[in-house]
């Protein structure tokens, strides 16, 4: 049974921590926006800490998030930013209190490690969505989608894709996140089970050959064969190739899933982009794709 943390209400206390890279600038505007939603915001020590490229040492980052995992007064933990570093501390965290009293964990990019872990180990929902560091550049729609996800207001996303996928309509549990980080936890206790689920993937700054390698790795492991659907978000800021690879990210992905019959959509508004819509991982959704018209509805 998938566990859903209690939705937030005005007056709730939430925490901001940085489990990975340090913040290069203050996130005052992000905090203001969260407070405008009626939330009380507590900042962890890692929000201002610095240790080489990280937001504090591994020990400090683990201790910082641990205190909020254990604190029953904290109803959600939002990562200040991603970067790199969550995989260095994930095995040092004790989720006993979290499992007994789940709370929302929010972030994307490197934070996929944390989101994947709580679904793999505790079958608990989490939110792949904007972080305070990205709030300033976010579209109003992306921020509103995060607010709705936190407060339990079901949302529906509709758009027209520029790239053809495969038509179909299917209900299923939404899983996924950043492709690189999903590969990083393969074979570990944090690995998500994709079977019978609707998989969402996105990535940034990767070369086409790296995307090709990751998709072929998932294919060889059988992780793409039993999906209910595939949602492909933004694959942007591609690494420059000295010799053209010959396929776009979309073509690379399609080549690995064209043999199946589940719906596939490209260009979903989520990922390392301003219009990064909140994806509630572990929640049941209805995905409909028809003639490049895509709709994702939370059930």
Buried (B, 14 or more C-beta within 10 A) or exposed (E): EEEBBEBBEEEBBBBBBBBBBBBEEEBEEBBEBBEEBEBBBBBBBBBBBEBEEBBBBBEBBBBBBBBBBBBEEBBBBBBBBBBBBBBBBBEEBEBEBBBEEBBBBBBBBBBBBBBBBBBBBBBBBBBBBBBBBBBEEBBEBBBBBBBBBBBBEEBEBEBEBEBBBBBBEBBBBBBBBBBBBBBBBBEBEBBBEBEEBBBBBBBBEBBBBBBBBBBBEBBEBEBBBEBBBBBBBBBBEBEEEEEEBEBBBBEBBBBBBEEBEBBBBBBBBBBBBBBBBBBBBBBBBBBBBEEBEBBBBBE
